[in-house]
C-alpha cells in the first residue's frame, strides 16, 4: 500500500511561483506513471499533469501548458509540480495519485488511485 502526501502549497499573488511535492511512502512509485490533479470549490477534480515512470514523457492540461512543469526523483520516491506565472483561476486543492489503469486517456481520474490529501494553492489577484 502506497501513501502519498503533498506539500508546498500556499497563498501567493498572481504571477508568483510555487513548487509542489508529492512524497510516496510504503511502496515505491518509481515504476508508476504519476499524475497531479486539482479541484476548485464547487468544481470537479481536473487533470493537471502526468509523468511516466522514467520521466521521459510528460503530459499537461492545456490550461497549464507552458506554465507548469512536472518532474520526478525516483531515488527520493517523490514527484514535483513547478507552478509558474500563477493565475487566480489556478486556485484549487492540488493532489497527486499513481496511475494503475491504462485507459486511452492519461487524464481519466478513474485510472488513478492512492490519492493524497492534497495541498491548497490560493492565488490572489
Secondary structure, 3 states (H helix, E strand, C coil): CCEEEEECCEEEECCCCEEEEEEEECCCCCCCCEEEEEECCCCCCEEEEEECCCCCCEEECCCCCCCEEEEEECCCCEEEEEECCCCHHHCEEEEEEEECCCCCCCCCHHHEECCCCCEEEEEEC
